[in-house]
Amino acid sequence: MKLLLLILYFAVLIGIGIYCRKHATDVNGFVLGGRSVGPWLTAFAYGTSYFSAVVFVGYAGQFGWKYGLAATWAGIGNAVIGSLLAWVVLGRRTRIMTQHLDSATMPQFFGERFGSRSLKLGASVIIFIFLIPYTASLYNGLSRLFGMAFDIDYSVCIILMAVLTAIYVIAGGYMATAINDFIQGIIMLAGISVIIVAVLKSKGGFMEALDGLARVTDAAVSDTPGIFASFFGPDPLNLLFVVILTSLGTWGLPQMVQKFYAIKNEGSIKKGTIISTLFALVVAGGSYFLGGFGRLFSEQVDVKVNGYDSIIPAMLSGLSPILISLVVILVLSASMSTLSSLVMASSSTLTIDFIKELFFPKMSEKKQVLSIRILIVIFIAISSVLALIQYKSAVTFIAQLMGVSWGALAGSFLAPFMYSLYSKKVTKVSCWVCFLFSSILMVANIFFQDSFPEIMRSPINCGAIAMLVGLAIVPIVSLVSPKPDPKLVEEAFACYEKKTEVSRKTSLGK
């Protein structure tokens, strides 16, 4: 039964990829779905790209263990800051200006917005360097779940997931990814809801589980009774950094922001905002809420020996075979949807902003699409090899690099991108300073971690600080650096001044 469900799931994904081939004939169609993607597909594509096995297995287990029920704040932050405010602040303006500048990627946006080839190339290099390790991290968490459910070797899991994702992304491009994300999102919504109920029921229900959590003590963490069932948990400051990194970080991640490029119309933005927020509330809020009860299963897991990734699988190991199958498909869905989004962002950026820009300026649309498809295969292959190396050996460098990739990407791009949509005063130099500051800071955090202040030794805290400092760097450096070309700026912002006729239900008129 479990195997049959998996085969059916894989068949649907591949079928959709083949069906969407007609939308993937040119760059605009392959990378952005022709900028005609509706609210449900866009919102689910945003949400499923946001949450992967890293969140469900890794972060939910780790932060639930560390902060108890207070870890739910991370899920609430993901919904309010990472989804609701991201759509409100960035959604409309991103869609308008990127179409006006005819940009399909984030580096292309920077290049057109500031008339700078170097800025475009610099952004594409940062994305290339830091997206690959992030992509490799998506395979984490699958090994224990597949071993628990099917007794399948982790290497087989990696290869299977990589091949299937490659097939449907290469065949159907962004539209295939968006439709499959919708299906995967429904699985994630249903799966999280059912699993939370089942796990709590195994501990006597919510109130009894909460009472049990309130009785848990850990002298190494806190002497306060009931701390793991409290409102802010044992370590509010570090929890705040988790909320900032995992919530505000989406504002600067290329694979997330690029979803706004493809929105169909105004109505899609409004509906997408609500759908995306509710999706995040259920999936992220549910995952962290579930992880908060991890210490109730301490007799089944040894965190010091097996690590935090073993917590969620231990919580689920007692479920029925059907529910375990649902969990496996849930985690596969979360990982494959994020993987498809990342390789699409990586390959399109490298083709459009690097290869075409430097080597083949007259590259045709057909060759660009071919290049993107070839690079998708290469990126998925590299990430698979990295995941296998980490699994088969004692290499920890890759795992460290995965941890800093989110902070480096979001720290580099969040402030320059957001300010560039709103302010005419942002300068090219300020973008460069922000790019270099965040990238160098996060790389230094890998090699010289012990030299950092204690609060910044954690890659999570360091990444959150990089983003917050970036918000100050861009306006300050813009004040003292050479002003941008007024003509270039006015041309970019002219898109917001164009008149649009709307219905009476939108505006009463004069």
N, C-alpha and C positions, 0 to 999 in steps of 0.2 A: 504493500500500500504506500509506504514512504517513498520507495523508488518510483512508483507510478506517478505520484504527485510531482516529483522532481522532473521526470521526463516530460510530463504535460506542460509544466511551467517553462522548461527550456524550449519546447516546440512553439509555444505562443510567442516567446521573445524573438526567435528566429523568423517566424512567420511575419511578424510586424516589421522587422528589418527589411525583408524582401518586398513587402507591400509598399513601403515608403521610398523605394528606389526612385520613383518619379519626382519626388521632392528634392532629390540630391544630385541634380545635374549641373548646377553652377555653385560658385562659392557662397552666394547669398542664401541659396536654398540648402546647401549642405551644412553650413555653419550656423545659420539663423532661422532655418525653416521658412525663408521668404518673408520674415518679419510679420507673420500672420498667425502666430500661435495664440490661442484663446486663453481665458483666465484659468480654467481648471488645469490644463496641461502645463501652463507656465508656473502656476503656484505649486503643483506637485513636483515639477522638474526642479524648482528652487528648493523645496523641502527635502526631496530625496537626495539631492546633491549635497545638502547641508548635513544630513545625518547618515552615518555609515556604521559598519561594525565597530569602528573605533569608538563611537559614542555608546552604542548599545552594550558591547562586551567590555571594552577598555575603560572609557571614562565613567560610565554608570557604575561599574564595579569599583573602580579606584576611588572616586569621589564619594560614592555612597558609603564605602568603608571608612573613609577619613572623616566625613562630615555628618554622617547619619542622614536623617530625614531632611536636614537643611540643604542637602545636595539638590533638592527639588528646585531651589532658587536658580540653579544653573539652567534648568529647563524653562522656567518662567522667563528668565532673561533672554534665552534663545527665542522665545515666542514674541516678547514685547520689543526688545532691542534688535535682535538679529533678524526678525521677520517683519513685524508691524512697522517699526520706525524706519527700517531699511527700505521698505516699499514706499512709505510716505515721503521720506527725504530724497531718495535716489530714483525711484521708479519712473515717474513721468519725465523728469529732466534728463535722465540717462537715455530714455527712448527717443526723445526729441533731438537732443544734441548729437547723439551717435549717428542717427539717420541723416541729419543735416551735414555732418562731417564725412558721411559715407564710410564710417569705420565699423568693422566687424569684430575687432578684438580690442582689448585694453591698451596694448602698446600703440596700435594704430590710432586710437583716440588721442593719446598723448602726443603722438607725432603730428596729427592734424591740428589739434587744439593749440599747440605752441609753435607749429611750423618748424619742428626740430626732428631731424633724422636720427641724431644721436640719442635723444630721449626715447624715441621709438625702439631703437636697438637695445638700449640699456634696459628698458622695461622687459623686452622679450628675453634677454639673457637671464634676468632675475627669475622670471616665470619658468624658464627651462630648467634652471638649477634647482629650484625649490619645489616644483610640482612633482618631479619624478619620485623623490623619497616619500612625499606625501601619498603618492599613488601606491607605492609599495606597502605603506602602512595599512592599506585597506584590507589586505589579506590576513592581518592579525585578528585573532579571535575566531576565525573560521576553523582552525585546526582542531581545537577542543570540541567544538560543537559537532563537526563532522565525525570526529572519532567517537563521540558519545552516541550519535544517532546511527551511523552506518559502518563504523569501524573501517573507515577509508583513510589512507595515508594523506597527510597534509599536502604533499607534493602533487597528488592527483587533484586535490581541491583547487590548488593554485592554477594548475594547467587548465582544468575544466572551466573555471570562472573566467580566466583570461581569454580562452578560445571563443566561448559563447558571447562574451561582451564584444570582442573584436568583430565577430560575424555581423551582429545586428547594427553596430555603429558604422562599420564600413559600408554596409549595404544601404542603410537608410538615412545616415547622417543625423542631424539634430532632431528632425521630426520623428524618426524611429526612437531616438533616445527619449523624447518628450512623451510619446505614447506609452512606451515601456515604463517610464518613470511613473506615469499615472497608475498603471497596473501594480507596479511595485509599491507605490504609495498606499494604495488600498490594502495590500497585504500587510504593510507595516502598521497601518492604523488598526486593522482587525487583530493582528498578531499581538501588538502591545497590550491592547485592552483585555484580550482573553488571557494572556499570560499573567498579567497583574492579578486578575481575579483568581486564577488557579494557584499562584504562588502564595497569596495571602490566605486563601482557603486552606492550604496545606499547613498553615500555622494557626488555624482556628478562626480566621477572619480578621478584618482590619483592626478592630479594637483590641483583640487579644494579641495580635502581632505588634501593635503599637505599645501595649503594656509590656510585652517581652523585650522590645527594643529599649524601653525606658529603664529596664532593669540591667541592661548591659553596662559593664564598667571596664575601663581600660586605664589603669593608673599611668601608663606611658603617655596617654593623650590628655586626660583630664580627671580630676578628682570630683568634679561636680556630678551629683546623682542625676540620672536621666538625660545626660548631655546629648546623647545620640538621637533622642526623640524631641529635642528642643527646637525652637524657632530658628536660631542662627547657628546652632552646632558648636563644636569645640574650638573652631578656628575661623571666625568671621572674616578676618583680613585676607587670608589666602583663598577663602571661598569667593570673596569679591573679585580677586584677580582671575579666578576660573570663569566667573560670570562675564567679566570684561572681555577676556580672550575669546571665549566660545560664542559670545553674542555680538560684540562690536566688530569682531574680526571679519564677519561676513561682508561688511561694507567695503572691504578692500581686496577680497579674493576674486581673481579674474573669472573663475568658473561660476561664481555666484552672481556677480554683477552682470555678466554676459547674458543672463536670463532676461534682464530688463531690455536688452537690445531687441529681443524678438517679440515683444508684446504687440498684440494686434491693434488695440485702440484704447481710448479712455475708459470705456466700460470694463475692459479686461483688467486695467490697473486697479480699479475700485474693487471688483470682485476678487481679483488675485490677492489683494492685500488681506482681505478677510479670510479667504481659504488658506493662504499660506500661514497666517497667524494661528488659526485653529489647528492646522496640521502640526505645527511646531509644538503647540501646547500639549497635544496628545502624545506625539512621538517622543519629543525631548523631555517634556515634563513627566511622562509616563516612565521613560527609561531611568531617569535620575531618581524618581520616586521609588521605583522598584529596587534600584541599587541601594537606596537608603536602608533597606531591611537586610542587607547582606550579612551583617554581624549575627543575625539569628541563625545563620548556617555555618557558624565558625567551627562547629564540630566536624563538618564535612570538607573543609578546605584549610590548607595551611598556606597563608599568604606569603610567609617568609620563604617557603620552599618553591611554591608554584606561581607566585606573583598575583597581581590584581586581576589578570585576565581569567583566572580560574574561578573567580567569585560567582559571576553570573551563570556560567555552565553548571556549577555546583547547585545553585538555586533551582535550576531547571531540570536537573538530572532525575528527580523523582516524579516528573510529569508523565502523562500517558504517552504512548508511541505517536499518536496522532498530533498531540500538542507539541511534542519534540520535533516532529516533521514540520509543523507550522513555524517553530522557532528557527529551524535551519533555513527554510525558505525566506523567512523574514530577514535574517542576517545576510543571506545571499542577495536578496533584493536591495537591501540598504547598501551593501558593498558594490554590487554591479552598477547601480544607478549612479553612485558617486564616481566610480571608476570610469564609466562612460563619459561623464561630464568633464573629468580631469584630463583624459586623453584627448577629448575634443578641443579643450582650451589649449593644451600643450601643442598639439599638431597644427592647429590653425594659426596659432601665434608664430610658431617656428617657420611655417610656410610663408604666410603673408608678410610678417614683419621682419624676418631675418633672411631667408633664402631668396625670396623675390626681391627684397630691398637691396641686398648686397650683390647677388650673383645673376639673377635673371629678371631685370626690371620689366621686360616685355612678356613675361610668362602668361600664357593664355589661361582663361578660366578653367578649361578642361584639364590642363596640366597642373594647375593649382589644386583642384579637387583630387587628382591622382596623387599628388605629393602629400596632401593631408591624409589620404587613406593609407599610403605607405608608412607615414610617420606614426599613425595610430597603431599599426602592427609593431613598429619599432619600440614605441613607448610602452606598450603593454608587455612586450617581451623583456625590456629592461627592468620594469617594475617586478615582473614575475621572477626574474633571475635574482634581483635584490632580496625579494621575499624568501626565495629558496636558500640563498647564502646565509641569511640571518637564521633561518630555521635549522640548517644543517651544521652550522658552525657556532663558535662562541663570539662572533663579531657583534660588538655593541655599538660601533660607530654609526651604523645605518639607523639603528633605533634612535640614537641621539639626534641624528639629522632629521628624522621624521618629526621629532618633537619640536624642533625649531622652525620647520618649514612654514607652518601656519603663521607664526609670529613674524617671520621675515617678509612673507607676501603681504599680509594685512598691514604690517607696520610701514612697508614701502609705499603702498598704493592707496590706503584709506584716505589720508588727509589730502594728498595731491588730487586725487580723483574727485572727492566730494567738493573741495573748495573750487576746483576748476569748473564745476557745473553751476556754481552760484556767484563766484567773484571774478571780476575783470582784472583784479590786481595781482592775481597769482602769477609768479614768474617761473621761467624755466629753471633758474638756479635753485629756487626753493624746492622744486620737484627732485632735482639731482641730490640735494643735501638730504632730503628725506629718504630717497632710495638708498643712498650710501650708508646713512646712519643706521637704519634698521637692518640692512643686510649684514653689515660688518658687526653690529652688536650681537646678532643672533649666531653668526658663525663663531665669534669670539666666545660666546656662551658654551659652545661645544668644547673648545680647546683650553680655555682658561677659566672654567667655571669657578674654581676655588678662589680666584682673584676678585670675583665679583662680590658686592655687598651681599649679605646673607639673604635679604629679601629678593634679590635678583638671580640667585643661583638656580632656581627652578626655571626651566624654559618657558613654562606657562606664565609665571610672574614677569619674566623678562620680555616675553612677547606682548603682554598687556601693556607694560610700561613703554615699549617701543611705539605702540599705536597711540598712546596718550601723549607722548612727547612729540610725535609726528604732527599731532593737531596743533601744537604750539610752534613747531619749526617752520611750517609753511607760511603762516602769516607774518612771523617775525623776520624770516629771511627775505620774504617778498617786499618788506618795507625798506630794506637796505641794499637790495640787488637791483641791477638794471631793469627798468620798466619794460613790459612786453610791448610789442608793436601794436599801436592803437588800431590800425586798420585790420590786423589779424584778429584782434579781440572782438571788434565790432562785428566782423563777419561771422565769427563763431556764435555770438550772442544774438545775432539777427533772427535766429530760429525761434526764439521765444516771443518775438514781436509780431510774427505772422498772424494775420487775422483768420479766425476759424468760425464758421457758422455752426451754431448749436441749436438744439430744440428748446422750446419754452420750458420744459421740465428741468433743464439744466440752468437756464438763465431767463429772468423776466424781461431782459432788454431794457431799453430807455423808457 
